[in-house]
Amino acid sequence: MKMKVYKIKLQFELVNGFCMEMGMFESEINVSQGKCIVDAKSVMGVFSMDVSSIMTVEFYPCNTHEDTKFEDIIRKYTVSCVC
């Protein structure tokens, strides 16, 4: 399946919940900002970024079910979808 790219913005208090939701997926999910790329399932990794600024999420779906479920979850954080 094809990688999907989203632009998101988090609030400080939502980072833990975001990482927990990303942890529900077997698929690879990365968050990047500038040259820094971290695992979206890592709370410490995401907190190492400027969470008040827009970040890029790269989602590599391993199956159609995860793709659909991810779309439902990421929607609440999304500023735009680059898909």
C-alpha positions in Angstrom: 0.0 0.0 0.0 1.0 3.6 -0.6 2.5 5.8 2.1 0.2 8.7 3.2 1.3 12.0 4.5 -0.6 14.3 6.8 0.1 17.7 8.4 -0.9 17.8 12.0 -0.8 20.1 15.0 -0.9 18.9 18.6 -1.5 20.6 21.8 0.9 19.7 24.6 -1.8 17.9 26.6 -2.8 15.7 23.6 0.7 14.2 22.9 0.3 11.2 25.2 -3.1 10.3 23.8 -1.9 10.8 20.3 1.1 8.4 20.9 -1.2 5.8 22.5 -3.5 5.9 19.5 -0.6 5.5 17.1 0.6 2.5 19.2 -2.6 0.6 18.3 -1.3 0.1 14.8 1.2 -2.4 13.5 2.0 -0.1 10.6 5.0 2.1 10.6 4.1 5.7 11.6 6.7 8.5 11.7 6.4 12.1 12.8 8.8 14.7 11.3 9.6 18.3 11.8 12.4 19.8 9.8 15.3 17.3 9.7 14.1 15.4 12.8 12.1 12.1 12.3 10.7 10.1 15.2 8.5 7.1 15.8 4.9 8.4 16.3 4.4 5.7 19.0 7.2 7.3 21.1 6.0 9.8 23.6 9.5 11.0 24.3 10.2 11.3 20.6 7.2 13.4 19.9 7.8 15.5 23.0 11.4 16.2 21.7 9.8 18.2 18.9 8.0 21.6 19.0 4.5 20.3 19.5 3.0 23.7 19.1 4.2 23.8 15.5 2.9 21.9 12.5 4.4 18.4 12.1 4.3 15.9 9.3 3.0 12.3 9.8 4.0 9.6 7.4 1.8 6.5 7.6 2.9 3.2 5.9 -0.3 1.1 6.0 0.3 -2.7 6.2 -3.4 -3.5 5.4 -6.7 -1.9 4.3 -8.2 -2.3 7.8 -5.5 -0.3 9.4 -5.7 2.3 6.7 -9.4 2.9 7.3 -9.0 2.9 11.1 -6.0 5.3 10.9 -8.0 7.8 8.7 -10.7 7.9 11.4 -8.2 8.6 14.2 -5.8 11.0 12.5 -8.7 13.3 11.3 -8.9 15.0 14.7 -5.3 16.1 14.6 -5.0 16.9 10.8 -4.4 20.3 9.4 -4.2 19.0 5.9 -3.7 15.7 4.0 -0.9 15.6 1.4 -1.9 11.9 0.5 
